[in-house]
């Protein structure tokens, strides 16, 4: 599926701030920022990434903050020298 079609099907730019314990110093937290298009509110892409993190990486997850925004809103669509049809 193309990125444009995904966005029309409800995918939104999703940003997750992941706090995790450093493997070499578990008392210290470090942050990782993840960004991808994902389907709100279930977030299957983010959940797949977090399952990978827990099974393959050493840093234990502390918390995850998620923000999602729509890239295409009805007010942002404008005609420019023609029309297009979505099927």
Secondary structure, DSSP 8 states (H G I E B T S, - for coil): --HHHHHHTTEEEEEEEEEEE-SS-TTSEEEEEEEEEEETTT-HHHHHHHHHHHHH-SS-EEEEEEEEE-S--GGG----SS-----
